[in-house]
């Protein structure tokens, strides 16, 4: 998460406190949209401790359908 905060600080010219709030807001919103199989391990995935693809094996069709639904108008 520190990497994301640094990116936001650099690209949006924000101080660390505001950049951290932005990153936390976006990640919280993302957590609310992802399947439970991912959100249960979200922090570990961000830290690079878990391969997200391994969590999705066997459930890829359902997840891909969910993502496709997000982009329908």
C-alpha positions as CSV (number, residue, x, y, z in Angstrom):
1,X,0.0,0.0,0.0
2,X,2.9,2.3,0.6
3,X,3.8,2.1,-3.1
4,X,0.3,3.2,-4.0
5,X,0.4,6.1,-1.6
6,X,3.8,7.2,-3.0
7,X,2.4,7.0,-6.6
8,X,-0.6,9.1,-5.6
9,X,1.6,11.7,-3.8
10,X,3.8,12.0,-6.8
11,X,1.3,12.0,-9.6
12,X,-1.4,14.1,-7.9
13,X,1.0,16.3,-6.0
14,X,-0.7,15.5,-2.7
15,X,0.8,15.3,0.8
16,X,1.1,11.9,2.4
17,X,-1.9,12.2,4.7
18,X,-4.3,13.1,1.8
19,X,-2.7,10.5,-0.5
20,X,-3.2,7.8,2.1
21,X,-6.9,8.9,2.5
22,X,-7.4,8.7,-1.2
23,X,-5.8,5.2,-1.5
24,X,-7.8,3.9,1.5
25,X,-11.0,5.3,0.0
26,X,-10.4,3.7,-3.4
27,X,-9.3,0.3,-1.9
28,X,-12.4,0.3,0.4
29,X,-14.6,0.8,-2.7
30,X,-12.8,-1.9,-4.6
31,X,-13.1,-4.3,-1.7
32,X,-16.9,-3.7,-1.7
33,X,-17.1,-4.8,-5.4
34,X,-14.9,-7.9,-5.4
35,X,-16.0,-11.4,-4.6
36,X,-15.5,-12.8,-1.1
37,X,-12.7,-15.1,-2.2
38,X,-10.6,-12.1,-2.9
39,X,-11.8,-9.7,-0.2
40,X,-11.0,-12.2,2.5
41,X,-7.3,-11.9,1.5
42,X,-7.3,-8.4,0.0
43,X,-4.6,-7.0,2.3
44,X,-2.3,-10.0,1.7
45,X,-2.8,-9.7,-2.0
46,X,-1.8,-6.0,-1.9
47,X,1.3,-6.9,0.1
48,X,2.2,-9.5,-2.5
49,X,1.9,-12.3,0.0
50,X,-0.7,-14.2,-2.0
51,X,-1.1,-14.8,-5.7
52,X,-4.7,-13.5,-6.5
53,X,-4.9,-15.8,-9.5
54,X,-4.7,-18.9,-7.3
55,X,-7.7,-17.7,-5.4
56,X,-9.7,-17.5,-8.5
57,X,-9.0,-20.9,-10.0
58,X,-12.3,-22.8,-10.5
59,X,-14.3,-19.7,-10.1
60,X,-13.0,-17.7,-13.1
61,X,-16.2,-17.9,-15.2
62,X,-18.3,-16.3,-12.5
63,X,-15.8,-13.6,-11.7
64,X,-15.3,-12.7,-15.3
65,X,-19.1,-12.5,-15.7
66,X,-19.2,-10.2,-12.7
67,X,-16.5,-7.9,-14.2
68,X,-18.3,-7.8,-17.6
69,X,-21.5,-6.7,-15.8
70,X,-19.7,-3.7,-14.4
71,X,-19.0,-2.3,-17.9
72,X,-22.5,-2.8,-19.3
73,X,-24.3,0.5,-19.9
